[in-house]
Amino acid sequence: MIQKFISSLFLGLILFLLLDFLLFIGIKINYIDLYHIKVYYNLLFVDNQNYLLMVTVSLLFGYLFINKKSAKIFGYIYILLIVLSLLSFYKPVGKSIAQMLFRKDGLSFKLGKVKFKGDLLYKGRRYIYIYRKDINKVIKLPIKDLLYSK
């Protein structure tokens, strides 16, 4: 029982991470690189994971793949999921997925005594990337010095 649980978790984790890996490559190519956001793929990938979802889906994937009754059907479903993950490589799809995940439009920012409006493109560990429409430029600011609100 414990061996089946561990096998399901391990196999499911590999299956889940493949889908997640492909999705985040598409996001990196079609959003992060587009706005010249300086973040390594590894940080982008690790910082934006929902670990509870990862474990839950991994267990489900592993169980469905190991269970002989559902393995064949799940194999077809998994191939479809790979194709859906690969859609993030198509520029409009990858960009819109990333915008749903990271972008927040129309925020007010305050850096010291300077106030301005912009669109939050990506919030990393140390830096935040903001698109300022008034100057038509992406700016990178340290998170610790910045206040922002809707």
N, C-alpha and C positions, 0 to 999 in steps of 0.2 A: 504493500500500500504506500509506504513512504517512498520506496524506490520509484513507483509510478508517478507520484506527486512531483518528485525532484526531476524525473525525466520529462514530465509534461512542462514544468516550469522552464527548464533549460532549453528544450526544443522550441517551446513557444516564444521564449525570449529571443532566440536567434531569428525566428520567423518575423516577430514584431519589429526587431531592430533593423532588419533588411528593409521593411516598408518605411520605417521612420527615417532611415539613412537616405533612401531615395527621395523622400519628400523634402528633407532639409537640403539636399544638394540642389534641387530645383529652386528652393527659396534662396539659397546662397547665390546661385547664378542669376536669377531673375529679379531679385529685390536688393539684397545686400550689396552685391557688386554694382548694380545699377545706380545706387545712391552713394557709392564709394564709401560705404561704412566699413571701417577698419576693425573687423572682428574675425578671429580665426574660426574655421569651421568647427573645430572641437569645442570651443567655448559656446558657439551658437547652438550646437547640438545638445550639449550637456545642460546648459543654463535654461533651456526651454523644454525640459521634459516634465511630464506629469508622472511621477513614479508610481503612484497608486494605480493609475490607468495602465501603466506599463505592466505591472505585476498581474493585474486582473486579466488584461487581454492576453498576456503571455500564457497564463494558466488555461484560459479558454482555447487559445490556438493549439497549445500542446496537447490538451485533452482531445480536441477534435481530430488532431493529426494522428495521435496514438490509437484512438478508438477505431477498431476495424470497421465498424458499421458506418462511421461518418468520414473516414479518411479520404475516400474517393471524391465524395461531394465537396468536402472542405478543400481538397486539392484544386478543384476547379474554381471555387470561390477565392482561394488564395491567389491564383493566377490573375483573376479579375482585380483583386486588390493591388497586385504588383502593377498592372496596367494603369489603374487609377493613381497610384503613387508616381508613376512615370509621367503622368499628365502635368505634374509640377515643372517638368522640363520645358513645357510649352509656355512661352513668355507671359501671355495674358493670364493663364491659370496660375502659374507660380507666383506672379506678382500679386494677384488678388488674394491668394491664400495667405501670403506674407502680410498683406495689408490688414486682413482680418485678425491676424495674430499680433502684430506689432504696432500698427499705425493708429494714432489718435489725433484727429484733426481739431483745429481751432482751440488750442490750449493757450493759456497766458503763462508766461515765464518771467521770473525775476532773478536777476544775477546782480547781487549787490544792490545798487540803487537804480539799475537799468531794468525797465519793464518792456517786454515785447510779446507779440503773438506769433505762433508758429504751429506746425504740425509735428508731433513727436513721431519720428520714423522708427527708432529702435532705442531701447534702454538696455545697456550692457551692465557689466559689473561696476565699472568705474566711470564710464562716459555715457552721455545721452546724445543722440543725434537728432537734430531739429531741422526741418525744412522751413526757411523763412521766405514767404511769398514776396514780401516787400523788397527784398534784395535778391530774390531768385537764387538762393544758395543754401546748401546743407552746411550746418555748423555743428561742431563737436564741442561739448562743454562737459566739465567734470560734474558728476552728480552731486557731490558733497557741497558744492557752492551754489546750487541751483534750486529754486522753489518753483513749482508749477501747479496750476489748477485749471479747471474747466472754464 
